[in-house]
Amino acid sequence: MNQHSTKSSSPEAAPTAAMLAKATAELTDLLRLRTLPIGLKLFEDAQEMMKIKGIRTPGEGMRFATCQLVTRSRYSGTTLGIVKDNLLPDANCGGVVGLNAPGEHYLSGDKMAGVWFENKEAAHQHQIQMPRVPAGRYSGLACSPLRSERLDPPDVCLVYATPGQMILFINGLQWKTYRRYDFSITGESACADSWARALITRQTSVSIPCYAERRFGGVADDELLIALPPEELLRGVEGLKGLHAAGLRYPIVPYSVSHDPAAGLTSTYGVQKR
C-alpha cells in the first residue's frame, strides 16, 4: 500500500455509518466513555464536504486549532468542517492532516527553538520526523460523532479514554486475532501520532495527548487517544464483548494489595474455556 494513502486497499466492503453507530453505542456502554467517539474524513473537494447534513463551519475570520474542532464534536455532538483558511496559516495544525504545508519558520526549527527545544537543531528534527498527511491533495476536513451517521464512512475513528479503558479496548483488538502494537511519541504536536499516523498508515495508533491538545483542545489530564480505521473499531468492540463474557469488564475492580491473589486468579482463569 502507498504509505500516503488514506483509503483502505482491503477487498472487503468498508463498514457503514450505521454499523459504526451501533458499535459506538456498545463501546460507550462497555467502557462507560465520558465523551462521544468521533470520525474524521478528509475531502479533496471542500464543496462535497459542505453537503454533509447539519455540518457547521467557523464564522468569518475565526480560526481554530484542529484539537479544538475535535473536542467540540466529541463533547457537544456537533458535525464540524474546516478548510485551511480556518486554521493558523502555514502551521502544523493543518500540516498534520494535509490541509497545508508547514512554513519554513516551523520546518527550520525557528518557531519552537527556545520554547519546546533547547536549540534549533532539536526543533528541526522534531519537525522533519513528525508524521504528516502530505499537503496538496485535500482541501477540507470534517469531524462528526459516529452515532450521527453523517460520515459514511469516516477515514479514521477517534476514541478518548482513560488508561484503564484504553488497555481493555486494546485487549479487545487482540482478542480474536493477536498482534503486538507499537506506538510513536512525537512529543508536542502529538496529534501527529494519532490522527496523522492512522490516516497515513491505516494502522491503529495510540497517543499521549500533548500540552497544546490539553491547553487548547481541552483534553483531560487522564485521557489518552486512539485513532483507528473503522474496521478496527468494529473488531475492538467485538473483542470487548468477548472479554465481557469472560468476566473481564470495566471498571476494573481492585482485588486487594494484601490478600492472596489465588482466589481472584481462579475466578478469572478457572472459567470454562471457549
Buried (B, 14 or more C-beta within 10 A) or exposed (E): EEEEEBEBEEEEEBBEBEBBBBBBBBBBEBBEBBBBBBBBBBBEEBEEBBEBEEBEBBEEEEBBBBBBBBBBBBBEBBBBBBBBBBBBEBBBBBBBBBBBBBBEEBBBBBBBBEEBBEEBEEBBEBBEEBBBBEBEEBBBBBBBBBBBBBBBBBBBBBBBBBEEBBBBBBBBBBBEEEEEEEBBEBBBBBBBBBBBBBBBBBBBBBBBBBEBBBEBBBBEEEBBBBBBBBBBBBBBBBBBBBBBEBEBBBEEEEBEEEEEEEEEEEEEEEEEEE
